[in-house]
Amino acid sequence: MTAVLVARRGGATLEQTLLGLAEQSRPPDRLLIVDATDDEAATRALADARPTMFVSAAHGASFGDDIARAVEALPDPETTSSPYGGVEEWLWLLRHDTAPDPRALERLLGAVEVAPSVAVAGPKQMDAAAPTVIIEFGETLTRTGASAALAERELDQGQHDRTSDVLAIGEAGMLVRRSVFTAVGGFDPALPSVDAALDLCVRIRLAGHRVVGVPLARVFVAEGTAEFARAHVPRRIVHRWRRAAQLHRRLVYAPAVAVPLHWLSLVPLAVLRSFGHLLAKQPTRVAGEIAAAVVVAFSGARVPAARRRLARARVAGITGDALAPLRMPPAEVRRRRAIARDARIGRAEDVAPPRPDFLPGGALVVALLAGVSAVAFSPLLGAASLLGGATAPLAPDPAALWAGMLATADAPADPFAFVLALLGVLTPWQPSLALGVLWVAAMPLAGLGAWWLAAGLVRRRGPAAAAALLWGVAPALLVPLIAGRPAAVIALIALPWLLAAAHRAPRSWSATAAAGLLTVIVGGSAPSLVPALLVAWLAWMAINPRRAGRLLTLIVPLGAVAAPLVVAQLWRGSPLALLADPGIVAAPGEPAPTGLLLGWPDLALAIGPLQSILPQDAPPLLVAIVLGALLAPLPLLALLGLALPRGGRAVLPLAIGALGLVSAVLASGVSLTTLDGRAVPLDVAPALGLYWLGLLVGVAVALDGLRRAGAVPGLIATIAGVAAVAPLLAAPLTGLAEVRAAEVRTLPAIVAASAADDPRQATLVLTPAGDGLGARLELGAGRTLAESRTVRTTGPAAEDAREVAELAANLAAASGRDAAPALAELDVRFVLLAPALAPVGEDGAAVPTAPLADPAAVSAALDATDALVPVGDTDAGRLWRVTATDDDRSRPPGIPATAPAVLLGQLGILALTLLLAIPTGRRPRRARPDEGSIDDPATTFAEGDDD
């Protein structure tokens, strides 16, 4: 009997193993030590054990290689007689982390002495840190070839003491007959990390021998098989090893005719399983799945060598009676999976914070916001499209939405194009209809998101409902709704959902993926908010360092869709242009310092209604004071929350709110685009929305800490906040809102009818503005949101832009030049003179305009142009048709050949993220505040009982 000890590392575990060997009631006849420690102290400790033989090995060699080296160093077996017909020499395989029980070897030998057909016996492997817990006792295979432990991480209560024959046992403490070990070829070198003992036992069983477990023999294991191969190995690496071992064994055990089919299915099956891992919320296994398939598929001669090793001593088939009864049945596999799933759900329930019920408070608030929105925006109900401000038809058809995501020769697509495509597919028969639906549903959707965000931090229903109501009527949301700024509206609707998902991201892969998709929506709709989101993202990773790798993936979807735009802007040398507002260029209301502090993107919308209520000639300062008084309870409550018990919950929301305020202040002084010759500042509404949202969540935390005492302050703050924004809700009904219902076109009907035959035809739109004349080309039926590009609006004047300006100047003033060639070159079919209001001075008197800005003079000049035929007045202005025709007219920039491939890659990343975000399992049941907690006294007796 030879004990073979393989040592990889020294320390206390090696000392315990050597001590256990020295205390054996039946000591081994020989002790062979394989030193692979590369540590002088460990080598001295091994030498002090006085081994019979001492072999040095490379530190990185596998356990199987070390055992093979030890067997080669042993002297040839002695020739003896045996009833079994072979040499009675046994090898006891130990590792440096395997401390045997004093009677372990005695009981192992006792089991094999009475059973000559047994070639392998294994002890019960116990946890060295918890000696009453079974780490492993016996291994088997499922019907699909996956390895499984018969007993794993179980409290030892004698439940497995009747176990005898098993398919395989672990390598730690294995007792194996030397002649059989040599006959089957030893351990497979292609399995250096896991499943090597399983494969060895399978081959020994196929050679006609038995493998048994000896429950009374125990060894105490400090490391698992994978940890022995590599210290501190991550779980994803262990999964890759196990999957590679399973695929290798599949090719080795399969019949010869089936090997090519198995080989061809390796990579496709890995791809399919990767989708399954995403659905199971295990994305860290995807790379290992693919890598395992590729490594096994191109492993060279390893599979043929293993097949020859298997055939060397095999006397039974893989599917025969030697293995089939010992495999794990499918019912047991399903039972174990159900137990594991319930355990995961139980662990999630233990860490999930209590959440208040959505009913009735949250549902009532959402219903109230829906009713108010339906009344306030009733003029927009059923609108085919919206116009005014930065709104425009979304796209004429779904194909245009697809084209909006494709890069053109002169400009890559904005991330906002993907957001618009997502919005448009909600009503594919008429994409622009979705924008009108969104306008009416904005308030309840925003309120629902705010409730979901606040409910993750508070335990009571009232505070969450108050935050939802105040966010649904937040000035940062209502002002873009009235001013017609769809990008800001979409960003503010998605913002609370993003923060709620990011809050859960460290605990859930599904939430991480959802936060990544929502980052695309928020960052694509409001690029000026991306720096603030990046700061919050880095801070969140610093707060959760153990989940930093998971949170790092949150930025991947936005990076994928924004990469072409980032490259284009950096190549052009204008990185700051990445922050430009997407969509149609329209000047937002001018932000005032007081308005920024109060969370109002455009304070003028509040001053007008309040001045009509206050005494006549009330100064704007008084109006701001009144508005500030109405909103003052909110910051006061939020700051009070910091001093209350569990007030630390308010620190993060208030920090995010402060980040939003700083972003708004910085954005208010930046202009990246121009309109009619004037600089257009960035829209501060998204940043102020972040500021307002953080403040409201802080208020909810404060009210939750005050408990019943917060009912009156919360009611006062809510009523005052709603009263401050009430005049904004009347703007759509009184006609003061810029946004309005319109047809799915921005040009006259005759132009839209002509565009049905040629959607790429151009219309020159002239707009008198101040002392100048604005000129732009609109294609087809007019401008759409899907075709907008920030590269065009933020870049220097291109050659065609100068041509448009020159053409407009020649048409607006009699110059004697023939305009027909220029019209043909730009493919202009119509010229539209849009209406413009004459500018007025401070006293209300009209200000004289320059000749180019006088609509009458421009109209007369157009009438005198030979290349134009007057059509007449339309709903969009006065129209002229171009008489000249030319088949060689130029066309807009085409689509690069690589654009579809880039788009497919971007959509692929978004699809994989969506697959990961979809919840597929049962959600853990969250505790509710009214259910009590483990610290509450038990209600053993009902109230009124005598005893």
Solvent accessible surface area in square Angstrom, and as a share of the most:
residue,aa,sasa,rsa
1,M,24,0.11
2,T,0,0.00
3,A,0,0.00
4,V,0,0.00
5,L,0,0.00
6,V,0,0.00
7,A,0,0.00
8,R,11,0.04
9,R,64,0.23
10,G,21,0.20
11,G,50,0.48
12,A,72,0.56
13,T,46,0.27
14,L,1,0.01
15,E,109,0.49
16,Q,102,0.45
17,T,0,0.00
18,L,25,0.12
19,L,93,0.46
20,G,7,0.07
21,L,12,0.06
22,A,86,0.66
23,E,91,0.41
24,Q,12,0.05
25,S,65,0.42
26,R,85,0.31
27,P,82,0.52
28,P,26,0.16
29,D,91,0.47
30,R,60,0.22
31,L,25,0.12
32,L,1,0.00
33,I,0,0.00
34,V,0,0.00
35,D,13,0.07
36,A,1,0.00
37,T,7,0.04
38,D,128,0.67
39,D,64,0.33
40,E,137,0.61
41,A,56,0.43
42,A,4,0.03
43,T,47,0.27
44,R,147,0.54
45,A,31,0.24
46,L,0,0.00
47,A,53,0.41
48,D,112,0.58
49,A,36,0.28
50,R,211,0.77
51,P,29,0.18
52,T,82,0.48
53,M,53,0.24
54,F,80,0.33
55,V,18,0.11
56,S,71,0.46
57,A,20,0.16
58,A,71,0.55
59,H,86,0.39
60,G,75,0.73
61,A,23,0.18
62,S,12,0.08
63,F,9,0.04
64,G,13,0.13
65,D,66,0.34
66,D,1,0.00
67,I,0,0.00
68,A,48,0.37
69,R,124,0.45
70,A,0,0.00
71,V,21,0.12
72,E,143,0.64
73,A,38,0.30
74,L,9,0.05
75,P,70,0.44
76,D,124,0.64
77,P,61,0.38
78,E,134,0.60
79,T,137,0.80
80,T,74,0.43
81,S,111,0.72
82,S,21,0.14
83,P,141,0.89
84,Y,67,0.26
85,G,71,0.69
86,G,25,0.24
87,V,37,0.21
88,E,88,0.40
89,E,15,0.07
90,W,17,0.06
91,L,0,0.00
92,W,0,0.00
93,L,0,0.00
94,L,0,0.00
95,R,3,0.01
96,H,1,0.00
97,D,2,0.01
98,T,0,0.00
99,A,18,0.14
100,P,6,0.04
101,D,20,0.10
102,P,59,0.37
103,R,110,0.40
104,A,0,0.00
105,L,0,0.00
106,E,59,0.27
107,R,70,0.25
108,L,0,0.00
109,L,13,0.07
110,G,33,0.32
111,A,28,0.22
112,V,6,0.04
113,E,130,0.58
114,V,125,0.72
115,A,17,0.13
116,P,68,0.43
117,S,43,0.28
118,V,2,0.01
119,A,0,0.00
120,V,0,0.00
121,A,0,0.00
122,G,0,0.00
123,P,5,0.03
124,K,4,0.02
125,Q,15,0.06
126,M,1,0.00
127,D,17,0.09
128,A,44,0.34
129,A,97,0.75
130,A,35,0.27
131,P,70,0.44
132,T,82,0.48
133,V,28,0.16
134,I,0,0.00
135,I,32,0.16
136,E,30,0.13
137,F,4,0.02
138,G,2,0.02
139,E,26,0.12
140,T,0,0.00
141,L,2,0.01
142,T,15,0.09
143,R,130,0.48
144,T,94,0.55
145,G,17,0.16
146,A,31,0.24
147,S,33,0.21
148,A,22,0.17
149,A,13,0.10
150,L,52,0.26
151,A,0,0.00
152,E,101,0.45
153,R,144,0.52
154,E,54,0.24
155,L,94,0.47
156,D,38,0.20
157,Q,139,0.62
158,G,34,0.33
159,Q,89,0.39
160,H,37,0.16
161,D,62,0.32
162,R,235,0.86
163,T,36,0.21
164,S,54,0.35
165,D,55,0.29
166,V,3,0.01
167,L,1,0.00
168,A,0,0.00
169,I,3,0.02
170,G,6,0.06
171,E,7,0.03
172,A,1,0.01
173,G,0,0.00
174,M,0,0.00
175,L,0,0.00
176,V,0,0.00
177,R,3,0.01
178,R,20,0.07
179,S,48,0.31
180,V,8,0.04
181,F,8,0.03
182,T,82,0.48
183,A,49,0.38
184,V,3,0.02
185,G,25,0.24
186,G,7,0.06
187,F,15,0.06
188,D,7,0.04
189,P,75,0.47
190,A,14,0.11
191,L,8,0.04
192,P,68,0.43
193,S,18,0.12
194,V,4,0.02
195,D,14,0.07
196,A,8,0.06
197,A,6,0.04
198,L,0,0.00
199,D,3,0.02
200,L,0,0.00
201,C,0,0.00
202,V,0,0.00
203,R,9,0.03
204,I,0,0.00
205,R,23,0.08
206,L,0,0.00
207,A,14,0.11
208,G,54,0.52
209,H,34,0.15
210,R,77,0.28
211,V,0,0.00
212,V,9,0.05
213,G,6,0.05
214,V,13,0.08
215,P,19,0.12
216,L,109,0.54
217,A,0,0.00
218,R,78,0.29
219,V,0,0.00
220,F,42,0.18
221,V,1,0.01
222,A,49,0.38
223,E,38,0.17
224,G,26,0.25
225,T,40,0.24
226,A,4,0.03
227,E,65,0.29
228,F,2,0.01
229,A,29,0.22
230,R,112,0.41
231,A,43,0.33
232,H,177,0.79
233,V,17,0.10
234,P,42,0.27
235,R,220,0.80
236,R,127,0.46
237,I,22,0.11
238,V,27,0.16
239,H,24,0.11
240,R,79,0.29
241,W,40,0.14
242,R,105,0.38
243,R,8,0.03
244,A,22,0.17
245,A,4,0.03
246,Q,19,0.08
247,L,2,0.01
248,H,8,0.03
249,R,4,0.01
250,R,55,0.20
251,L,3,0.02
252,V,6,0.03
253,Y,26,0.10
254,A,10,0.08
255,P,89,0.56
256,A,74,0.57
257,V,132,0.76
258,A,23,0.18
259,V,31,0.18
260,P,76,0.48
261,L,126,0.63
262,H,58,0.26
263,W,104,0.36
264,L,112,0.56
265,S,44,0.28
266,L,4,0.02
267,V,58,0.33
268,P,77,0.48
269,L,59,0.29
270,A,1,0.01
271,V,62,0.36
272,L,119,0.59
273,R,84,0.31
274,S,10,0.06
275,F,86,0.36
276,G,33,0.32
277,H,16,0.07
278,L,15,0.08
279,L,69,0.34
280,A,57,0.44
281,K,39,0.17
282,Q,53,0.24
283,P,24,0.15
284,T,66,0.38
285,R,84,0.31
286,V,37,0.21
287,A,76,0.59
288,G,7,0.07
289,E,0,0.00
290,I,57,0.29
291,A,35,0.27
292,A,1,0.01
293,A,0,0.00
294,V,63,0.36
295,V,88,0.51
296,V,8,0.05
297,A,12,0.09
298,F,144,0.60
299,S,24,0.16
300,G,64,0.62
301,A,71,0.55
302,R,122,0.45
303,V,13,0.08
304,P,59,0.37
305,A,30,0.23
306,A,3,0.02
307,R,62,0.23
308,R,154,0.56
309,R,34,0.12
310,L,9,0.05
311,A,64,0.50
312,R,150,0.55
313,A,28,0.22
314,R,103,0.38
315,V,112,0.64
316,A,31,0.24
317,G,37,0.36
318,I,23,0.12
319,T,125,0.73
320,G,28,0.27
321,D,125,0.65
322,A,27,0.21
323,L,1,0.01
324,A,36,0.28
325,P,99,0.62
326,L,44,0.22
327,R,38,0.14
328,M,9,0.04
329,P,65,0.41
330,P,63,0.40
331,A,61,0.47
332,E,42,0.19
333,V,21,0.12
334,R,149,0.54
335,R,126,0.46
336,R,69,0.25
337,R,160,0.58
338,A,32,0.25
339,I,92,0.47
340,A,45,0.35
341,R,94,0.34
342,D,72,0.37
343,A,44,0.34
344,R,122,0.44
345,I,27,0.14
346,G,27,0.26
347,R,144,0.53
348,A,34,0.26
349,E,68,0.31
350,D,122,0.63
351,V,96,0.55
352,A,16,0.13
353,P,41,0.26
354,P,27,0.17
355,R,22,0.08
356,P,4,0.03
357,D,36,0.19
358,F,67,0.28
359,L,121,0.60
360,P,74,0.47
361,G,19,0.18
362,G,0,0.00
363,A,28,0.22
364,L,119,0.59
365,V,16,0.09
366,V,27,0.16
367,A,63,0.49
368,L,97,0.48
369,L,1,0.01
370,A,40,0.31
371,G,37,0.35
372,V,48,0.27
373,S,0,0.00
374,A,37,0.29
375,V,98,0.56
376,A,4,0.03
377,F,2,0.01
378,S,46,0.30
379,P,74,0.47
380,L,6,0.03
381,L,99,0.49
382,G,73,0.70
383,A,10,0.07
384,A,27,0.21
385,S,0,0.00
386,L,0,0.00
387,L,27,0.13
388,G,15,0.14
389,G,32,0.31
390,A,8,0.06
391,T,6,0.03
392,A,2,0.01
393,P,3,0.02
394,L,0,0.00
395,A,0,0.00
396,P,86,0.54
397,D,59,0.31
398,P,65,0.41
399,A,71,0.55
400,A,26,0.20
401,L,7,0.04
402,W,106,0.37
403,A,47,0.36
404,G,3,0.03
405,M,19,0.09
406,L,12,0.06
407,A,27,0.21
408,T,25,0.15
409,A,74,0.58
410,D,69,0.36
411,A,1,0.01
412,P,16,0.10
413,A,7,0.06
414,D,6,0.03
415,P,12,0.08
416,F,3,0.01
417,A,8,0.06
418,F,13,0.05
419,V,7,0.04
420,L,1,0.00
421,A,9,0.07
422,L,101,0.50
423,L,16,0.08
424,G,0,0.00
425,V,85,0.49
426,L,119,0.59
427,T,13,0.08
428,P,63,0.39
429,W,182,0.64
430,Q,52,0.23
431,P,1,0.01
432,S,0,0.00
433,L,37,0.18
434,A,3,0.02
435,L,0,0.00
436,G,4,0.04
437,V,82,0.47
438,L,20,0.10
439,W,0,0.00
440,V,25,0.14
441,A,29,0.23
442,A,0,0.00
443,M,0,0.00
444,P,16,0.10
445,L,70,0.35
446,A,0,0.00
447,G,0,0.00
448,L,52,0.26
449,G,0,0.00
450,A,1,0.01
451,W,5,0.02
452,W,84,0.29
453,L,13,0.07
454,A,0,0.00
455,A,0,0.00
456,G,11,0.10
457,L,31,0.16
458,V,0,0.00
459,R,102,0.37
460,R,75,0.27
461,R,100,0.37
462,G,47,0.45
463,P,10,0.06
464,A,0,0.00
465,A,14,0.11
466,A,16,0.12
467,A,5,0.04
468,A,0,0.00
469,L,30,0.15
470,L,3,0.01
471,W,0,0.00
472,G,0,0.00
473,V,7,0.04
474,A,0,0.00
475,P,0,0.00
476,A,0,0.00
477,L,0,0.00
478,L,1,0.01
479,V,8,0.05
480,P,1,0.01
481,L,0,0.00
482,I,5,0.03
483,A,16,0.13
484,G,0,0.00
485,R,22,0.08
486,P,3,0.02
487,A,12,0.10
488,A,4,0.03
489,V,0,0.00
490,I,14,0.07
491,A,0,0.00
492,L,0,0.00
493,I,16,0.08
494,A,8,0.06
495,L,0,0.00
496,P,0,0.00
497,W,70,0.25
498,L,8,0.04
499,L,25,0.13
500,A,8,0.06
501,A,12,0.09
502,A,21,0.16
503,H,46,0.21
504,R,51,0.19
505,A,0,0.00
506,P,13,0.08
507,R,102,0.37
508,S,21,0.13
509,W,36,0.13
510,S,19,0.12
511,A,3,0.02
512,T,2,0.01
513,A,5,0.04
514,A,30,0.23
515,A,0,0.00
516,G,1,0.01
517,L,37,0.18
518,L,33,0.17
519,T,5,0.03
520,V,8,0.04
521,I,32,0.16
522,V,0,0.00
523,G,4,0.03
524,G,2,0.02
525,S,2,0.01
526,A,1,0.00
527,P,18,0.11
528,S,11,0.07
529,L,1,0.00
530,V,31,0.18
531,P,59,0.37
532,A,3,0.03
533,L,23,0.11
534,L,66,0.33
535,V,80,0.46
536,A,30,0.24
537,W,40,0.14
538,L,99,0.49
539,A,46,0.36
540,W,41,0.15
541,M,26,0.12
542,A,78,0.60
543,I,102,0.52
544,N,33,0.17
545,P,92,0.58
546,R,213,0.78
547,R,96,0.35
548,A,33,0.26
549,G,54,0.52
550,R,42,0.15
551,L,0,0.00
552,L,97,0.48
553,T,56,0.33
554,L,15,0.08
555,I,47,0.24
556,V,72,0.42
557,P,4,0.02
558,L,16,0.08
559,G,38,0.37
560,A,17,0.13
561,V,1,0.00
562,A,15,0.12
563,A,46,0.35
564,P,38,0.24
565,L,13,0.07
566,V,50,0.29
567,V,98,0.56
568,A,31,0.24
569,Q,1,0.00
570,L,98,0.49
571,W,224,0.79
572,R,86,0.31
573,G,59,0.57
574,S,32,0.21
575,P,74,0.47
576,L,102,0.51
577,A,7,0.05
578,L,44,0.22
579,L,41,0.21
580,A,1,0.01
581,D,32,0.16
582,P,9,0.06
583,G,8,0.08
584,I,16,0.08
585,V,28,0.16
586,A,13,0.10
587,A,64,0.50
588,P,21,0.13
589,G,30,0.29
590,E,148,0.66
591,P,24,0.15
592,A,34,0.26
593,P,114,0.72
594,T,58,0.34
595,G,0,0.00
596,L,13,0.07
597,L,112,0.56
598,L,28,0.14
599,G,0,0.00
600,W,1,0.00
601,P,5,0.03
602,D,21,0.11
603,L,12,0.06
604,A,69,0.53
605,L,54,0.27
606,A,3,0.02
607,I,34,0.17
608,G,40,0.39
609,P,40,0.25
610,L,17,0.09
611,Q,67,0.30
612,S,93,0.60
613,I,130,0.66
614,L,38,0.19
615,P,97,0.61
616,Q,166,0.74
617,D,134,0.69
618,A,9,0.07
619,P,74,0.47
620,P,81,0.51
621,L,130,0.65
622,L,68,0.34
623,V,1,0.00
624,A,12,0.09
625,I,101,0.51
626,V,43,0.24
627,L,1,0.00
628,G,19,0.18
629,A,66,0.51
630,L,50,0.25
631,L,8,0.04
632,A,38,0.29
633,P,31,0.20
634,L,1,0.01
635,P,53,0.33
636,L,118,0.59
637,L,13,0.07
638,A,0,0.00
639,L,110,0.55
640,L,77,0.39
641,G,1,0.01
642,L,77,0.38
643,A,86,0.67
644,L,35,0.17
645,P,106,0.67
646,R,125,0.46
647,G,5,0.05
648,G,55,0.53
649,R,40,0.15
650,A,0,0.00
651,V,86,0.50
652,L,66,0.33
653,P,10,0.06
654,L,32,0.16
655,A,55,0.42
656,I,29,0.15
657,G,4,0.03
658,A,56,0.43
659,L,39,0.19
660,G,0,0.00
661,L,41,0.20
662,V,81,0.47
663,S,17,0.11
664,A,0,0.00
665,V,81,0.46
666,L,121,0.60
667,A,9,0.07
668,S,33,0.21
669,G,72,0.69
670,V,39,0.22
671,S,56,0.36
672,L,33,0.17
673,T,13,0.08
674,T,90,0.52
675,L,64,0.32
676,D,63,0.33
677,G,77,0.74
678,R,132,0.48
679,A,69,0.53
680,V,9,0.05
681,P,33,0.21
682,L,8,0.04
683,D,8,0.04
684,V,4,0.02
685,A,1,0.01
686,P,3,0.02
687,A,3,0.02
688,L,0,0.00
689,G,0,0.00
690,L,3,0.01
691,Y,28,0.11
692,W,7,0.03
693,L,1,0.01
694,G,3,0.02
695,L,21,0.10
696,L,1,0.01
697,V,4,0.03
698,G,0,0.00
699,V,5,0.03
700,A,1,0.00
701,V,2,0.01
702,A,0,0.00
703,L,10,0.05
704,D,10,0.05
705,G,22,0.21
706,L,38,0.19
707,R,157,0.57
708,R,209,0.76
709,A,73,0.56
710,G,5,0.04
711,A,69,0.53
712,V,101,0.58
713,P,45,0.28
714,G,8,0.07
715,L,111,0.55
716,I,98,0.50
717,A,2,0.01
718,T,17,0.10
719,I,106,0.54
720,A,15,0.12
721,G,2,0.02
722,V,45,0.26
723,A,50,0.39
724,A,2,0.02
725,V,1,0.01
726,A,45,0.35
727,P,34,0.21
728,L,5,0.03
729,L,31,0.16
730,A,44,0.34
731,A,10,0.08
732,P,16,0.10
733,L,93,0.46
734,T,87,0.51
735,G,62,0.59
736,L,135,0.67
737,A,17,0.13
738,E,99,0.45
739,V,8,0.05
740,R,133,0.49
741,A,47,0.36
742,A,24,0.19
743,E,105,0.47
744,V,46,0.26
745,R,47,0.17
746,T,29,0.17
747,L,1,0.01
748,P,1,0.00
749,A,60,0.46
750,I,63,0.32
751,V,0,0.00
752,A,25,0.19
753,A,69,0.53
754,S,36,0.23
755,A,8,0.06
756,A,84,0.65
757,D,132,0.68
758,D,30,0.16
759,P,86,0.54
760,R,109,0.40
761,Q,0,0.00
762,A,2,0.02
763,T,0,0.00
764,L,0,0.00
765,V,3,0.01
766,L,0,0.00
767,T,29,0.17
768,P,8,0.05
769,A,22,0.17
770,G,24,0.23
771,D,108,0.56
772,G,25,0.24
773,L,38,0.19
774,G,9,0.09
775,A,37,0.29
776,R,83,0.30
777,L,56,0.28
778,E,3,0.01
779,L,40,0.20
780,G,6,0.06
781,A,33,0.26
782,G,5,0.05
783,R,69,0.25
784,T,18,0.11
785,L,1,0.01
786,A,5,0.04
787,E,59,0.27
788,S,19,0.13
789,R,9,0.03
790,T,7,0.04
791,V,15,0.08
792,R,111,0.41
793,T,48,0.28
794,T,24,0.14
795,G,21,0.21
796,P,110,0.69
797,A,68,0.53
798,A,56,0.43
799,E,104,0.47
800,D,79,0.41
801,A,46,0.36
802,R,129,0.47
803,E,62,0.28
804,V,13,0.08
805,A,59,0.46
806,E,90,0.40
807,L,3,0.02
808,A,5,0.04
809,A,47,0.37
810,N,38,0.20
811,L,3,0.01
812,A,4,0.03
813,A,46,0.36
814,A,100,0.78
815,S,60,0.39
816,G,84,0.80
817,R,156,0.57
818,D,107,0.55
819,A,10,0.08
820,A,23,0.18
821,P,85,0.53
822,A,41,0.32
823,L,0,0.00
824,A,12,0.09
825,E,95,0.43
826,L,22,0.11
827,D,3,0.02
828,V,0,0.00
829,R,63,0.23
830,F,2,0.01
831,V,0,0.00
832,L,4,0.02
833,L,13,0.07
834,A,16,0.13
835,P,104,0.65
836,A,36,0.28
837,L,176,0.87
838,A,65,0.50
839,P,48,0.30
840,V,99,0.57
841,G,28,0.26
842,E,189,0.85
843,D,123,0.64
844,G,52,0.50
845,A,55,0.43
846,A,76,0.59
847,V,64,0.37
848,P,125,0.79
849,T,49,0.28
850,A,34,0.26
851,P,106,0.67
852,L,65,0.32
853,A,3,0.02
854,D,52,0.27
855,P,58,0.36
856,A,73,0.57
857,A,42,0.32
858,V,0,0.00
859,S,13,0.08
860,A,61,0.47
861,A,15,0.11
862,L,0,0.00
863,D,60,0.31
864,A,75,0.59
865,T,25,0.15
866,D,142,0.73
867,A,10,0.08
868,L,7,0.04
869,V,70,0.40
870,P,67,0.42
871,V,59,0.34
872,G,25,0.24
873,D,123,0.64
874,T,43,0.25
875,D,111,0.58
876,A,24,0.19
877,G,12,0.11
878,R,81,0.29
879,L,0,0.00
880,W,0,0.00
881,R,98,0.36
882,V,12,0.07
883,T,66,0.38
884,A,31,0.24
885,T,121,0.70
886,D,64,0.33
887,D,151,0.78
888,D,128,0.66
889,R,24,0.09
890,S,45,0.29
891,R,134,0.49
892,P,40,0.25
893,P,66,0.42
894,G,48,0.46
895,I,88,0.45
896,P,49,0.31
897,A,102,0.79
898,T,93,0.54
899,A,5,0.04
900,P,57,0.36
901,A,68,0.53
902,V,71,0.41
903,L,2,0.01
904,L,110,0.55
905,G,40,0.38
906,Q,14,0.06
907,L,51,0.26
908,G,31,0.29
909,I,66,0.33
910,L,27,0.14
911,A,58,0.45
912,L,79,0.39
913,T,18,0.10
914,L,96,0.48
915,L,38,0.19
916,L,16,0.08
917,A,14,0.11
918,I,77,0.39
919,P,86,0.54
920,T,76,0.44
921,G,52,0.50
922,R,149,0.55
923,R,128,0.47
924,P,40,0.25
925,R,152,0.56
926,R,37,0.14
927,A,47,0.36
928,R,95,0.35
929,P,58,0.37
930,D,105,0.54
931,E,79,0.35
932,G,39,0.38
933,S,68,0.44
934,I,169,0.86
935,D,130,0.68
936,D,74,0.38
937,P,121,0.76
938,A,92,0.71
939,T,128,0.75
940,T,105,0.61
941,F,129,0.54
942,A,70,0.55
943,E,181,0.81
944,G,73,0.70
945,D,78,0.41
946,D,146,0.76
947,D,142,0.73
